[in-house]
Amino acid sequence: MSHEKPLRILASTSATKIIKSELNRRRFLALSGTAAGVALLAACSPESGAGSSPQATGGALEGGLSIYSWGDYDDPDLVAEFSSELGPTITFDSFASNEELISKLVAARGTSGYDIVVPTGPFIPQMIENGLLSKLNLDLIPNIADMDPDFLGRDWDPNNEYSICKAWGTTGYVYDKTKISRELTTWADFIDAAQNEASGRTSVLDDPAPLLGIYYWANGIDWNTTDEADLAAAEEFLTTQLAPHLSAFDSYPGGAAIPQAQQILMQSWNGDARIGIMESDDPDRWQWVLGSPDTELWMDNWAIAEGATNPEAAHAFINYVLTPEASLRELDYIGYHTGGTGIEDAARAADLEMLDLVFFDETQIKTMHTQTLSEAQQRIVEIWDKTKAAAGA
């Protein structure tokens, strides 16, 4: 595959800053809960005991391991245990959108220095086509057997040659009930509150597609539309009617904005909302809303960057975090479904908190739709940039 082939996924000119993720804050499973949950996971595993050792790849590994991922997206205790058991010291950089990830990898042309990257599913085919990802050696990842088949073989990588599910989730919002007394349930409600009670204290995700999704979902428009009339209408609304009321573009409000009550209304991914609410001094002041009538379904994936300097350690780490115990600990730390077989039963057996923000019923899932990349992607990024400029971001 040629690295010279132009990528149709074009990144925002403002999306170049690499933010160092701070591994901090998260609560951990109580020992008794862990034991109960992991025992249940082991019972549910299709190959319980087979290939499940974190050291399935052999003895100690040399060198470091560099991961470029979404912010605060791995249990730091689990990361430390991997380094203690297998050797490599792990460093993390974080990005706020797939466009930022791709921009970095394209600019580096195989010399980014990153070993593991974590793209969202629909972006994977073009990353493969443009030589940004290396094929996985699944013989080095036997713990893929512990994954629920429903989360493998997705249409962006049918044979999991390049990627394996890390976590999946959805998009909604959180609001402060001490400032907004009425009940909000829809994306139209989000817009109305942003223009009224929460004006000047509303944040949206720093990510192009779900920003446009606010307008599309509120107006019954397919969020994968390529119709220029729809795109123009979204641009007009976002830049002139919503942007004046926005105070931040924040992909991680659970890190500070929710716990510190910095905003009144925040678009948020479900797991980040869960963590932020749990870490607030007054969790009852916050209300999570799964935006309706429609919203997003996304899946982030483990992958190895082309030109990775330590592919052996990269495979070993991916294998390590797919064990039933690690999968459950990751779920509790990041707040997202990690795709392990029997993970919901295990999480409930471990008595983890706020699981209504992790697991969703069939009716809710039917309202969630995966992003489709198209010829409109650059236009979507342009609207994102214009909205940020109009908001003074």
Residue, then its C-alpha position, 0 to 999 in steps of 0.5 A: m500500500s502506498h503512503e503517497k495516496p491522498l487520504r479522503i479523511l482530512a483533518s482540521t487545521s486546528a487539530t494538531k496539538i497532541i495532548k498528554s493524557e493524565l492517568n489519574r482519578r479513576r476508581f477501581l473494583a473492590l476485591s470481592g466484586t472483582a473476584a465475583g465478576v471474573a469468576l462469572l466471566a471465566a464461566c462464560s468464556p468460550e475457551s475458559g482457561a485456554g490461552s488466557s494467561p497474560q504472558a501467553t507470548g512468553g517471557a519478559l519483553e524489551g523496550g518501551l511501548s507507545i500508545y496513541s489513544w483517546g484520553d484516560y482510556d486505560d486503567p493505570d493499575l492494569v497498565a502498571e501490572f503489565s509493565s511489571e509482569l512483562g517489562p515494557t514501560i508504556t507511554f501515552d499520548s491522547f487525541a480528541s478525534n479520529e481526524e487528529l489521530i489520522s493527521k498525526l499518522v499521515a504527517a509521520r509517514g510511518t515514523s510516528g513512534y507509536d506502536i498502538v493506536v485506537p481508531t473508531g471503526p468506520f475510519i479503519p478501511q481508509m487507514i488500511e488503504n493508506g498504509l497507516l495500520s499494520k496487520l495483526n498476528l492473531d497467533l500472538i493474541p489468543n485471548i481474542a477467544d474471550m471476546d463476544p463474537d458480536f463485537l468481532g468481524r465488523d464490516w470495517d474489518p471482517n476478519n479482524e486482520y487489523s483491529i480488535c474491539k476495545a470498547w463501544g458506546t454512544t453519545g448523549y448529554v449531561y445537564d445540571k439539575t440545579k440550574i435546569s429545572r425542567e426535564l430534558t430528553t431529546w436533542a431538541d431539548f439540548i438545543d433549547a437549553a443551550q440557547n436559554e438556561a445554559s447559554g454560555r455554559t454549554s460544551v459539545l464534543d470536540d469531534p466533527a460528526p457528533l457536532l453535526g449530529i446534534y442538528y441532524w438528530a434534532n431534525g430527523i435527518d440521517w446523520n450520514t447525509t451527503d446532501e449539500a442542502d442538509l450540510a448547508a443547513a447544519e452549517e448555518f444553524l451551528t455557526t449562527q444559532l448554536a455557536p454563540h452559546l457554546s463555551a467549550f469544545d470538550s471531548y472529556p467533560g468527565g475529567a473536570a467539567i462535570p466533577q467541578a461543575q464547570q458547565i451546565l450542559m455538556q454533550s458527552w460519550n456515555g462512559d465519560a459521563r458516568i465517570g464524571i458523575m461518579e466523581s462529582d461531590d454531588p452526583d444527584r445534581w447531574q442527569w444523563v440523557l441518551g439523546s433522542p430520537d436518534t444518536e450515535l453508536w461507535m466502536d473504538n478498536w485496538a490496532i498497531a500503527e505502521g512502522a511500530t517500533n515494538p510490535e511484539a510488545a504491542h501484541a502482548f499488551i492487546n492480548y493482556v487487556l483481553t483477559p476476562e479480568a482485565s476486560l472487567r477492570e477496563l470497563d469499570y475504569i473507562g465506563y464503556h462496554t469492552g466486548g468481552t463474553g459475559i461482561e454484562d453479567a460479570a459487571r452486575a455480579a461485581d456490583l459496579e455502579m451506574l451500569d445503566l450508562v454502560f449497557f443498553d436495551e434493544t429499544q435504546i440500541k435501535t436508536m443508535h447509528t454508526q457513522t458512515l464515511s463518505e465524500a462529505q467528510q471534508r465538508i463535515v470537518e470544515i463545518w466543525d472548524k467554522t463552528k469553532a471559529a464562530a464560538g471563539a474556540 
